[in-house]
Amino acid sequence: MEERKQARLEERKAAVRRCFAQVLMRPEEEIGDRADFLEDLGGDSLDILDAVVELERVTGLTIPEEEYTQCRCVQDVAELLCRLEAGEKAAPAGAEREPAPRRWITRFEDTPEYAELQARLATMEEGRNPYFVAYESPLRDTSLRQGRQVLNFGSYNYAGMSGRPETVEAAVEAARKYGTSASGSRLLGGEKPIHQELEREIAEWKHTEDALVLVGGHSTNVTFVGNFCTERDLILYDVLAHNSVQEGCRLSRSESRPFPHNNPQALETILQGCRDRYEKVLVVVEGAYSMDGDIAPIPDFVRVKKQYGCFLMVDEAHSACVLGETGGGVDEYFGLEPGDIDIKMGTLSKGLGTCGGYLAGSRPLIEYLRYDLPGFVFSVGISPPLAAATLEAIRLLRREPEIMQRLHDNIHFFMQEAKKRRLNTCLAGETAILPVVVGRDPDRFRLSPAMLHRGVFVPPAVYPAVPRGRARLRFCVISEHKPEQIVQALDALVDAAASLGISLPE
Ligand SMILES: Cc1ncc(COP(=O)(O)O)c(C=O)c1O
């Protein structure tokens, strides 16, 4: 019996080693039983995912994410596979031992999480905390900071709607007419005609039957992803999906797991192995990703979701008001059919210039959410001034395609000028997020303030938001920028790097 078990373990080890070798593109002989996947073999979190997908394919087993992430090497994974095969659950570490009594914490200052924050803040130079900077103006092509106009390449005001006279006027008028708050849940406390008008406009703009507006973009994802699925369902999400999607997964009663970034084939492999075990499967991707500026291959995801009978949700935070002739997002950009995406989610805080989130989809779905989605039912309605400004913003986008034209002229001009200066712009090219790689992580601390010194604000993105050693300055271009401002910003970057002795990776 023992011998049979040992032989099975050896077989599993060989399979895991083959899989690691394939994913890491290394010879099998280099992969020892105890070599750590991350530390010794140089894998990263995306490689881990690729390995899981491949192992599930070759073994036909479903590998629970929380158990796989405890494994560090071939030996651990092989033992896990044997346990799964035998139908045993992994024993939680230290399960047999009596837990030691915990130290009581009664003051928040004594918590480890507060100590961690203090340690992080201490790494910033005196007076150099780059966070929570107060601006004395809207964030448009320029902004007023400590009494000084700077070029602003750090805002999500993609279509220039925040601070535009028409949206400001609409908000002022609505505040006079309806007050500044919805003063309660719309379900119980009642709504305003402006709420209904806004939802009709969003539904038309997004080519759906209906839409629902909530008070925050982040909370829209948490409440929808957190409540759409039951314990009989499954959520599959792109590994780079926003924190709000991941928080929703943590809240949900259903199983959830990530799949490799922008990889419909990997999604298909997972579905092939497990689709029949679930009733609903929710697939969540973003239209455009905010760290690399890349666009998701939505038509491929639509094909997979149709073949495997899934619900496809696309978070359009960075693709609506950016892609498509009227900023309609990925369906306008790819020319999709109205029903190809089941849940079109977007934020109001970026291209639409206000604050809130929307869900657009079929009439039955939205009707259900209107009566049952906790983050809508048990929360206040969007404030009337914000609803009015958002409505005006969408109407402007639909009426004036030149807004999107200007944005895209700016994106192309930025790319052209970046290329002239041999800058590395990751996967960017068609969205308003144009990252420039600056290399080693500490470099970004010095470059961002040096740019500001030259009158240009551009925020850094660093590990863990992006891979180690791939720190970047994340330029966000908006429709209101002028070509000469783009030239000035890129010249400032080259000049700042040269004066700090930083060579920018090509
Ligand atoms: C992809 C994505 N989804 C959702 C959100 C949350 O939106 P909001 O900031 O409007 O709450 C963000 C915010 O950055 C985002 O990038």
The ligand as a Tripos MOL2 file, in Angstrom:
@<TRIPOS>MOLECULE
LIG
   16    16     1     0     0
SMALL
NO_CHARGES

@<TRIPOS>ATOM
      1 C1        -10.8890   49.0150  -13.3730 C.3       1 LIG1
      2 C2        -11.5020   49.8190  -12.2670 C.ar      1 LIG1
      3 N1        -12.7020   49.4540  -11.8040 N.ar      1 LIG1
      4 C3        -13.3020   50.1330  -10.8020 C.ar      1 LIG1
      5 C4        -12.6960   51.2350  -10.2280 C.ar      1 LIG1
      6 C5        -13.3820   51.9750   -9.1140 C.3       1 LIG1
      7 O1        -13.9580   53.1390   -9.5940 O.3       1 LIG1
      8 P1        -14.1720   54.4460   -8.7020 P.3       1 LIG1
      9 O2        -12.8050   55.0680   -8.5440 O.co2     1 LIG1
     10 O3        -15.0710   55.2690   -9.5270 O.co2     1 LIG1
     11 O4        -14.7490   54.0220   -7.4040 O.co2     1 LIG1
     12 C6        -11.4570   51.6530  -10.6980 C.ar      1 LIG1
     13 C7        -10.7980   52.8200  -10.0960 C.2       1 LIG1
     14 O5         -9.6950   53.1750  -10.3410 O.2       1 LIG1
     15 C8        -10.8300   50.9250  -11.7450 C.ar      1 LIG1
     16 O6         -9.6390   51.2700  -12.2240 O.3       1 LIG1
@<TRIPOS>BOND
     1     1     2 1
     2     2     3 ar
     3     2    15 ar
     4     3     4 ar
     5     4     5 ar
     6     5     6 1
     7     5    12 ar
     8     6     7 1
     9     7     8 1
    10     8     9 2
    11     8    10 1
    12     8    11 1
    13    12    13 1
    14    12    15 ar
    15    13    14 2
    16    15    16 1
@<TRIPOS>SUBSTRUCTURE
     1 LIG1         1 GROUP 0 **** ****
